[in-house]
């Protein structure tokens, strides 16, 4: 645990592959989030550039929103390629951190990152029940069907 209080810093920089070398990256990331003020920015340099590492990285910083990321050339052979992530700590989450609850009790609740809120908010509504004549319903709604690109 770092010797700083909660919500202390507006900006945190993690360079030199410190997160990559950490034996406990989840604890490392949670300490960064804990000490970062709401709407504060964190810039993290990491070695890995693959999709799996990208998703794992975002899971570590689940109460932050990814502002941007880009790849830069490293400065020496220990880190020939660097992926720079810029994260912004969310002001509030649906449960837990960042919200004042009347009882002050956060037991049995988990935080939900902002990007997941956006996915749910922007999702199309589900059909509440199976139509009796699905082909007629399909014919009526054919113009509303959207196909995802591959």
Secondary structure as UniProt FT lines:
FT   TURN            6..7
FT   STRAND          9..14
FT   TURN            16..17
FT   HELIX           18..21
FT   HELIX           25..35
FT   STRAND          36..46
FT   HELIX           51..60
FT   TURN            61..63
FT   STRAND          64..76
FT   TURN            77..78
FT   STRAND          79..89
FT   TURN            97..98
FT   TURN            102..103
FT   TURN            107..108
FT   HELIX           114..122
FT   TURN            132..133
FT   HELIX           134..141
FT   HELIX           142..144
//
